[in-house]
Amino acid sequence: MTAAVDDDLWSAVGDPTRRRMLDLLLADGDGTATSLSERLPVTRQAIAKHLSVLGRVGLVHATPAGREKRYRVDEAQLARAVAQLSSVGAAWDARLRRIKRIAEAIQRGKDQRSTAQ
């Protein structure tokens, strides 16, 4: 792989609720724990914990807004995550192609032995 995989980053985006939160923040430009909790089937407290995880890996940044914080996606960090995913995907595609070639070679060998009998 060309990019080092950041396990903390992938652990953060591995959760479906956090991925949905990122989708909402990207679509809306920003949001608060309250606004996100109104659109997701989890409590505001759970949203705040998820936002904390996303913040620790740099995917979101908070700006104080009165009694709440407004969260915005860090697009550079998101681009880094996408690059890592592409790199991992390419590595797995190469592995699967090698496995397929090996399996086909084994099958050809079996076919040749069965026709020789």
N, C-alpha and C positions, 0 to 999 in steps of 0.2 A: 504494500500500500504506500501511496505517496504521502498521505497526511496521517499524522499520529492520531489515533482515536482517543478522544477524551471521554473516559468512562463516566465521569460525573455528569458531563453534558448529556450523554446518551441515557443515563439513568433518569435525568430530569425530563427528557422528552419521551421517555419510554412509557410514561403514564398518559392514558387517553384523556383524562380530564385536563392535564396541563397542555396537551396538544390542542384541545378544543379552546382553551383559554388563549393560547397563542393565536389561533385562527380568529377569535373574536377581537383581540387587541389589534391584529393586523387589519382586519376589516374596518374597525372603528377608529383606528389611529391611536387610541389610548382608552383607559378605563380604570375604574376603582374596584376594590374588592366587593363593594356593595353592588355596583352596576353589573359585575360579572356574576355575582350570586343570583341576581334576578333572572339571568338567562341560562343558568346551569342548575342541574338537580343536586346541588351540594350547598352546604351552609356557607355563610360569609366567613366564618372562622376557618373552614376547610379551604376556601378560596385563598384566604390570607396565607395559610401554610404553603399552599401550592405556589403562590407568588413569591414567597420567600425562597423556595427551592429554585425557581426560575431566576430569581435575582442573584443567588449565590453563584450560579454558573454564567451569569452575565447576559442571559437572554432577555431580561427585562430590567428597566431602570425606573425607579420611583422618584416622583417630584411631589413635595408637599402641596396639598390643595385644601386649605382649611383644616378640618379635623381628619381628613383622609389623605391618602396618597393616590396620585394618578400614575398608572403604570403604562409604559410604552415599550414596545419590542425594540431591542438593539439589532438593527438590521445587519450590521457587520458580523455580529456573533451568530445570527441566524444563517447568514451566508456561509460562515465557517462550518456550521453544523451540516448544511446541505452539501458542502464540498466533502466533508467526512463521509456522509452517507453515500455519495456518488463513488468515492474511493472504495469503500467497503463493498458496495454493490458490484463494482468492476472486478474486485478480487474474487468475490464469490462466483461471478459469471465465469471467470477463467478456471476456477476449480471445477465447476460443474461441466465445463467443456472437456476438461481432462478426464473426468470420471466417465463422461459419455463416450469418449474415444476408447478408453480402456474397456468399457462394457461392450462396445461394438466389436473390438478386437477379440474379446473372449467369445462373443457370439459367433463371429466368423470362424474361429477355430473349432467350435463345436459343430457348426454347419459343415465344415470341411471334413471333420472326422466322421460325421454321420453319413455323408455321401460316399466316403471312401470304403465304408463297410459293406 
